[in-house]
Amino acid sequence: MILVLPMKILFVHNYPASFTRIDQEILSKQHDVRELYVRHKHPAHLFFATVAAIRGVIWCDLVFAWFGAFHALLPFLLAKALKKPCVVVSSGYDVANEPQIQYGNMRPSLRRWIGKWVFRLADQVLPVSQFAACEATANAEVAQEKIQVIPHGVSLSGDLILNENMHRQPFVLTVGGISELNLERKGLLNFARLAALFPKHAFFIIGPIQERKALQRLQEIAPSNLLIPGAMEYNELRRFMQTVSVYVQLSYYESFCMALAEAMLAGCVPVVVNRGALPEVVGDTGFVVPYNDLQQAARAIENALSADIYTRKRASQRIARHFSLEARANSLLEVLAKVER
């Protein structure tokens, strides 16, 4: 960890995901962090968030937001009025413009205008991949000098990293919530179609059942070897990854994909499509196939199922070398120290 003078940080987010929790924990180890979770399903949520934003910005030395969207606008405006620095992490929907799948804040709308305003107010923009950085520049018009790429970080603790003595089952895994959007964005429909080509192997989709209609669509085409157990507790999923042979990600859009990185660290051989940041994560340690080409994807899965321990080690070592949690923590703390000055 980089040692810096402690600051008071207002940590703003609109989604209590694992990656927001991880960054909040990183910052809390050296700084006094106050969380502002902005929900807007009910007018009362916005009222209390507004009051908390005013109090928080007056209290803090710096505002740190996850995603450049509506929830960050008021805290950033208040911070700029009080001449306090603002930092935003950019990832996925906040810089995406994908009308084909109805995804992204940078599609023409009021959200696009608000998002661009947030990024304009930010002193530093921290995309989680080179792909996300390009999206921020192209779609949100973020100035290049504001951008510093800080990839997601994966914990290198012993229960997550490759265990060479663990018996591998010939299982094929993908992770994603079951929703109408994710049927295409996460490639879940194509994953189900691929499962039909491997009747002797178990294919797993693990993730919360978010929409019953989407689950029904999957089940309509699902072969008997496709298993959809729903969500798994975080540590249980990581242990399961230790026993899986192949991790597949067929997404239309990914700004990073933490599940892919965690599966690789656990020793799964990755098979991904050539879209978004997926090739950036995999590098030369797995199989990258054209999007929507199920024949090439099937050949890659077949090869991945027969991969040796050396191939698994290379995938695991790539994550440990390039995407460690320690590296992200050091980079975040360095950036905040520079911005605060």
Secondary structure, 3 states (H helix, E strand, C coil): CCCCCCCEEEEEECCCCHHHHHHHHHHHCCCEEEEEECCCCCHHHHHHHHHHHHHHHHHCCEEEEECCCHHHHHHHHHHHHCCCCEEEEECHHHCCCEHHHCECCCCCCHHHHHHHHHHHHCCEEEECCHHHHHHHHHHHCCCHHHECCCCCCECCCCCCCCCCCCCCEEEEEEECCECHHHHHHCCHHHHHHHHCCCCCCCEEEECCECCHHHHHHHHHHCCCCEEEEECCCHHHHHHHHCCEEEEEECCCCCCCCHHHHHHHHCCCEEEEECCCCHHHHHCCCCEEECCCCHHHHHHHHHHHHCCCHHHHHHHHHHHHHHCEHHHHHHHHHHHHHHHHC
